[in-house]
């Protein structure tokens, strides 16, 4: 297999997992918040806080991925 094809497939696999990472971060945050709400009987306050933390964590993962891709593209264009 050509090196360009391998690189393309590797980038495609990485890009397809980033969506799952964002969704899982949100659901994990929500799950922890709901569980803590049941433990401490706080209504839905902790669920909302941890949902927002999950959203922030998911988009931080996406931002890191995008920055890494941009650095790789600029490195490849310099060669």
C-alpha positions as CSV (number, residue, x, y, z in Angstrom):
1,X,0.0,0.0,0.0
2,X,1.3,3.5,-0.8
3,X,2.3,5.8,2.0
4,X,-0.2,8.4,0.9
5,X,-3.0,5.8,1.1
6,X,-1.9,4.7,4.6
7,X,-1.8,8.3,5.8
8,X,-5.2,9.0,4.4
9,X,-6.7,5.9,6.0
10,X,-5.0,6.7,9.4
11,X,-6.4,10.3,9.3
12,X,-9.9,8.9,8.3
13,X,-9.9,6.5,11.3
14,X,-8.8,9.2,13.7
15,X,-11.4,11.7,12.4
16,X,-14.2,9.1,12.7
17,X,-13.3,8.5,16.4
18,X,-13.4,12.2,17.3
19,X,-17.2,12.2,17.0
20,X,-17.5,9.3,19.4
21,X,-15.1,11.0,21.9
22,X,-17.3,14.1,21.9
23,X,-20.5,12.2,22.4
24,X,-19.0,9.9,25.1
25,X,-17.6,12.8,27.1
26,X,-21.1,14.5,27.1
27,X,-22.8,11.3,28.2
28,X,-20.3,10.4,30.8
29,X,-20.6,13.9,32.3
30,X,-24.4,13.6,32.3
31,X,-24.3,10.2,33.8
32,X,-22.0,11.3,36.7
33,X,-24.2,14.3,37.3
34,X,-27.4,12.3,37.4
35,X,-25.8,9.7,39.7
36,X,-24.6,12.5,42.1
37,X,-28.0,14.1,42.0
38,X,-29.6,10.8,43.2
39,X,-26.9,10.4,45.9
40,X,-27.2,13.9,47.3
41,X,-30.8,14.6,46.3
42,X,-30.0,18.0,44.7
43,X,-32.6,18.0,42.0
44,X,-31.0,18.4,38.6
45,X,-28.3,20.9,39.5
46,X,-25.3,18.5,39.4
47,X,-26.6,16.9,36.2
48,X,-26.5,20.3,34.5
49,X,-23.1,21.2,35.9
50,X,-21.6,17.9,34.8
51,X,-23.3,18.0,31.4
52,X,-21.7,21.3,30.8
53,X,-18.3,19.9,31.9
54,X,-18.8,17.0,29.5
55,X,-19.6,19.4,26.7
56,X,-16.4,21.3,27.5
57,X,-14.3,18.2,27.6
58,X,-15.7,16.9,24.3
59,X,-15.0,20.1,22.5
60,X,-11.6,20.3,24.1
61,X,-10.9,16.9,22.6
62,X,-12.1,18.2,19.2
63,X,-9.9,21.3,19.5
64,X,-6.8,19.3,20.3
65,X,-7.5,17.0,17.3
66,X,-8.0,20.0,15.0
67,X,-4.8,21.6,16.2
68,X,-2.8,18.4,15.8
69,X,-4.2,18.0,12.2
70,X,-3.3,21.6,11.4
71,X,0.3,21.1,12.7
72,X,0.7,18.0,10.7
73,X,-0.5,19.7,7.5
74,X,1.8,22.6,8.0
75,X,4.7,20.2,8.6
76,X,3.9,18.3,5.5
77,X,3.6,21.4,3.4
78,X,7.1,22.5,4.4
79,X,8.6,19.3,3.1
